[in-house]
Amino acid sequence: MPRRHLRVAGAPEAPLRAALRALRTELGVPESFPPEVLEEAARAPRLPSYDATDIPLFTIDPPASTDLDQAMHLARRTGGGYRVRYAIADVAAFVVPGGALDAETHRRVTTLYFPDERVPLHPEVLSEGAASLLPDQTCPATLWTIDLDAEGRTEATDVRRALVRSRAKLDYAHAQRQIDAGTAEESLALLKDIGQARERLEIERGGISLNVPEQEIVEKDGTYELAYRAPLPADGWNAQISLLTGMAAAELMLAHGTGVLRTLPAAPDGAVGRLRRTAKALRIDWPHHVSYAELIRSLDPHQPHHAAFLQECTTLLRGAGYTVFRDGVLPAVTSHAAVAAPYAHCTAPLRRLVDRYSSEICLAAVADEPPPDWVLAALDELPQQMADGSRRAGTVERECVDIVEAALLKDRVGEVFEGCVVDVQEHQPTVGTVQLESPAVFARIEGGAEALPLGERLRVRLTKADPGTAKVQFAPA
């Protein structure tokens, strides 16, 4: 289940605070930045000569976010089609290769999000300050210009270093309201047109975007709650701009012969077969002539048995990794199975290490020059570093939700709740996962003499909730 974790203000109660602190210790999460790293982060950046501050860029992010990686401006082209300008924070303008800050980012790899604090990849003076694309702040960026035809297909790509200045910081709900009401300025209104055009092309090439309700940690009255959040259409349109840029980056890398791709092989037949058995158990009609991508787009995540199936579909996305190539020798796998095209991570350099390297490779490709030596020297170790960092981030994500769920329910052991069985172990059908309707909890369920009814509503009794061990468990009532 994709989960959206927000930084939450306020003071959590002692057991929850202690459990989160213990998790950070167990995972070896870095604490404060060393003095020499902070000293480097405070230095002035290398500024580009190209001034693009006249472009009225805007950002779309969660309301509380201040580490803003991307800003965009969308326009119609004379004669038809669209022009997408996408500014990405230029972290390399602040980082000295081989310096203390560079070494620290290779140790951290990604920003980690806990309910009570955020552990950033870069010092906050950069990630929430000088390097962030905050409104009314002039800062260096890598500025992508991607020309699309009337159907949203890429016709030309350019990327260069530039000084940029965002004009507005929007959140998804605000952007959606303006677009729906017809009050959005043209640049924002075009997000719908371009986003929908790119979604149609995604369908055409067989790409997949799983629209599964997300689980959020939110603050209420000084404590935490869990809630479900259904993504807005604007979330998807915004994601399409990022996907467009990542696909353009991959094409530049492949054409230039050096790069680092985000790859995902096609799911093995056995995994698809298991998914077909799950669809049958959930009474979801999946004719053999209907592709997996077509089926996904036909489902309604608000229906419990559809949501349960979408949850299972995430298993086909496991196995994604980073693939490095150089000197024109292309790897055997260059595509990302869910994107259904070559793809590279390049749009979140404030929060993800590899994106800084991707940007440099693309800048070199457009200039028809070799990538900088510091980029080439780091390439071979990047996939393993990213794998380790991504694994730690995934553990943080899962464990934090488990801890918050346990803290939320610790005084309700013995109570009965309404839920839906969203997963059943194939070889132990009395064990699985239940999704409660309220509060928004996913947890282990086991017990009973009969197999769990996959996709069915079920009354369940809470048998365990321990924040110290991050364990929540239910049994059929």
N, C-alpha and C positions, 0 to 999 in steps of 0.2 A: 504494500500500500504506500503510494507516495505520501509523505508527510511534510507539512510546512511548519517549520519551527521558528518562532518569533522570539526575539529578545524581549524579556518581560521585566518591567520595572517593579519596585516594591521589595519588601523583605519577606521571603518565604519563612514558614515556621521551621523550628529547629531540626526536626527529623529529616525534612526534605533538604534543608540546607546542608546538613551533615552528609546525607547520601550523595548529593551532587559533588561535594568536596571530596568524598572518598572515591567517587568515579574518576575525577580528574587525576587523583593521585595514582589510582590503579592503572590508568591509561598513559601515565607519564606526560600529561598535557603540559606544555610550557606555561610558565607563569609570566612574570613581567619581562620586558625586554632588557638585555644588558645595556649598560651605559653607552658603550661604543656604538651599539646599534641605534640607540636614540639620538646620539650625536650625528651619525650619518643621515638619519631620517630628517633631521632639522636643516640640512643643507639645502641651498637653493637648487632647483632642477636645471637641467640643460634645456633651454627653450628653443623651439623651432623658429625658423624665419617666416614660415607661411602663416599669415593671420586670417583665420576664418571666424573671427568673433562676430562678424555681421550675420552669420547664419543663426536664425532664432530656434535653437535646439530646445528640446524639453525632455524630461525623464519621466518614466513610469515605474514606480517601486512601491513596496509596502509603506504605509504612512510613516512609520518610525525609522525607516532606513536612512542612514547618512553616508554609508559606503557605496557611492553611486558609480558603477562601472560604465554605464551606457547612457547616451543621450542621442536623440534622433530628430531629424527634420525630413518631412515627406512632402513631395511636390509633384504636380503633373508636368510632363515634358511637352514641349511644343511639338505638335504632330502626333501625339498619342503616347501612352505609356507613363511610367512613373520614374522619379529619381529619389532614391533612398540615400540619405546622408546619415551615417551612424558613427558617432564619436565614441571611442573606447579609451578609458583612462590610460595614459602613457606612463606606466609604472617604471619602465626602463629609463625614463628621463630623470628619475630620482635615485636609482640603484646603481652603485658602482660595481661592475663585475669583479668578483673575487673579494669584495669588501665584507665587512662584518654584517651589514644588512642583507646582502646577497646570501651569505652562509646561513643566516638565521631563517630566511624564507625557505631554503632547502631543508631545514630541519622541521619547519612547521608544515609546509606543503599546502595546506588549505586553512581557511578560517573555520573555526569550530563554534557551533551555536549551542549553548546551554540555556535552560530557562532563566537562570539567574545572572548570566553574564555571557559575553561574546569573547572568544579567544582569537584575536585577529591574526591574519597572515603577516600584515605589516603594522607598524606602530600607528596609533590612531591619528597622530599628527599628519600622517600620509593618507591612511585609508578613510578617515572621516574628515580630513582637512585638505591639505594642499593638492593631493592627487585625485580627490573625489570630484565628480562633475556636479557640484552643488550649484544651485541657481545663483546667478550674478557673481560668479567667481571665474576669473580668467585662469585657465590652466592648460598644460600640454595634453594632447590627445593624439591617438592614431585615428585619422578621419577616413572612413570608408565612404566611397561614392559608388553606388551600384545602380546602374540604369536598367530598368525593366521595360518589357514591351507591354501592350495593353492586357495581355493574359497573365502578366506577372513573371514571365521568363527573363532570366538574366541576359542582357545584351552586352554590357561592358562593366568592368570592375576597376576601380582605382583605390589605392590606399596610400596615404602620406601623413607625415607628422604635421600637426597644425596647432595653433593656439585657438581654443574654443571658449565659448561662454554660454552656458545654459540659461534660458530665460524663465523656465518654470519647472517646479517639481510636482508631478501629479501622482496620485495613487490610482489603483485599478478601478475602485468604485466611482471615484470622481470622473475619471476618463470615460467610463461606461455611461454614466449619467449624461454627460455632455454630448457624447456621440448619439445616444438614444433620443435625446431631446432635440437634436439638430442644432444645438447652440455651439458646437465645437468649431474652433478655427479650422481652416482647410487642412493644415498640416496634421492635426489630430484626427479630423474626420476621415482622412485618407488611410488612417491605420486600419479601419474596417475594410475599405476597398482592397487595399494591398494584402491585408491579412487573409481575407476570404479568397482572393485570387491565389495566394500561396497555398492555402488549404486545399483548393481544388487541384493544384499541381501535386500536392502531397498524395491525394487520392489517386491521381493518374499514375504516379510512379510506384505506388504500393507502400507508401510510408504510413506510419502508425503514431498517433498521439493518444495515449490512454487518458480518458476523461474520468478519472476516479475521484470521488469526494475526498478531500484532504482532512487530516487530523491536525488541529491546531492547539497549541498551548497558549492560553490567554489569561490575562490578569483580571480579577474581579474582586472588589472589596478587600484588597490587600492580600489575596491568596490566589491560587491557580485553579483553573477549570480547563476541561478538555471539550472541544467543540468540533463539529464538522463544518467544512467550508467548501461549497461547490464553486469551482473555478468559473469566473465570468468569461463571456466571449472575448473581452479585451485582454484577458490573460493569454488566451490562445493566439490572438492577433499579434500581441507583443512578442510572444515566443517565436512566431514565424519570422519576425525581423531578425532575431538572434540566429535562428536556424539558417536563414538566407545568408547571413554573414559567415557563419561557420562553414557552409557549403562552398561559398566563394573562396574562403581561405584554403580549403582543401584542394580546390581546383588549381589555385595559384601554386600551392606546394607541389602538386603532382606534375604540373607543367614545368616547374623549375627543377624538379628532381631531388629536392631535399625537403623534409618536413616531419611532422609528428601528427598523425591522424588519430581521431577517436574512432575505434573500430568495434564492430559487433558482428560476429559470424552468424549465419542463419541458424535458427534453432534446429537441433537434431530431430529426426523423425519421432524418436521416442517421446520427447517433450511435447511435441504437437499431438501425438497419439494420446498422451495422458490428458491434455487439455480437451481433446474431443470427448474423452470419457467423462470429464468433469462437466462439460456442456450437457451431455446426455443426462447426468445425474441431476443437473439443475433445470432440466426440461427446457433447455434452450435449443431451438432448431438450428442445426448447422449442416445444411446440405453439402455434399462433397464438392459440388461445383462452385460453392461460395468460398472466396478466399478468406483467410484469417483477418486481413485488413478490412474487408467489406463487412464481416460480421461485427467487428469491434465498433464500427461507425453506426451500426444499426441498434446498438444497445442503449438503454436508458439507465444511467447510474443511480437514479432515484428509486428504481425498483430493486428490492433486496437481492433477488436471485441474479439480476444483471450485475449489481455491485459486487456480489460474491465472485462472479465469473471474471470480472475485470481485475479483481484482486489476484486471482490465479494467473491472469495473463502477464502479470509483472515477472513471473518466473522465466518467461522467454527472453526477457531483457537482461538476464544475468549473463556474465561473461564478457561484458564490455571492457575494453582496455585501450592502451595507447601504443601505437605502432610507429616506430621511427624508421625512416629510410633516408638515403643520401646518395650523392654521386650518380643520380639517374637510375639507380637500381630500385625498382618499385617492389613493394611487398606483395605476397600472394593474395592477401585480403586488404582491399583499400576502402571498402564500403562499410557503412553502419546499417545493420539490417533494419532497425526501426526507422531510421531516416530514409532508407532506401536510396542512398547516394553517399559518395565520399563526404566526410564531415570532419571538422577540427574544432577544438575548443579554443576560442580566441576572444570571447566577449566579457570575461570576468577576471581580469588580471589582478584586481584588488583582493580577490578572495581565493584565487586558484593559481598555483605556481606556473603550470604549463602554458597558460595564456600569454605570459610575457614573452616566452620563446616563440610561440606561434606568430605573434605580431611582428617580431623581428624578421622571421623567415619570410613573411608576406611582404613586408616593406622592401626587403632585399630582392624578392622576385619581381616586384613591379619596377624596381630600379635596374633590373637585369644585372645584379651584383651578387657575389656569394654572401651568405649570411655571415655575421661577425664571428670571429674566432671563439669568443666566449660562449656563443650559442652552440657552435659545432662541438666544442669541448664538453658541453653538458648533456648533449642529446642522448647518448647511449644509456645514461643512468636515469633519465627522466621517467621512462615507463615504470620502472620499479619504484621510484620515489613516489610517483603519483598513485600507484597501486596501494602502497603502504599508507599514504595519507588518506586516500579515499576509503580504505578499509577502516581506519581509525574514525573518520568522520561518520561512516555508517554505523559504527558501534556507538558513538556518542548519540546519534539520532535515536537509535532503537532504545538504548539504555535510559536516556532521559525521559522518553515517553513512558517506559515501564516504571521508572521511579515516580513520576508524577501520577500515573494511574494508581500506584500502590498508596501514595500519600493521600490521594483523593478519596480512596475507598477504605482506608484503614479502620475507620469506625463503623463500617457497614457490613462486616463479616456476618454471614447468616441471612442477609436480606435476599429477596428474590427480585430479579430484573427480567425485562423483556429483551430478547436479543435475536440475532440471526447467525446461524452457523455458516462461516465463510470459507472454512478449510477443514478437511478431514484427512488424517494421515492414511496413506494408501494401504499400508500393511498393518495399521492399528486403528481401525475405523471408530473406536470408542474415544479417540483422542483427536483434538482439532483446535480450531480458533473460533471464538464467538465475538461478534460485533454487537455491543449494546446500543440501544436506541438513545438512551440518556442515562448517565453521562456518556460522552463519546469515547468509549473504551474498546480496544481490541485485546483479548486475553486468551490464555490457554483454557480449554475445557476438557475434562476427562472424567471418566466414571460412567456408571450405568451399564446395564447388561446388553444393550442393543447399540448398533452402529449409529453414530450421530447423523441426523438428517441434513445433509448438505443443502444449503440454500433455503432452509426452512426456518420459520420463526420458532422460538423455543423459550420457555421460561427456565431461567438458570439461577442457581444459588451461589453466592459468593462464599468460597471456602477458605480463601487466603488472600491477604493484602498486607505486605510487609515492605515498607520503603527501604529498610536497611538492606534487603536482599533483592529489591526491585522485582518482587514476584507477586503476581496476581493470578488467581486460579478460580475457575468456576466448575460447577457440576450440574448436570441436568436436575431441575427441581422436581 
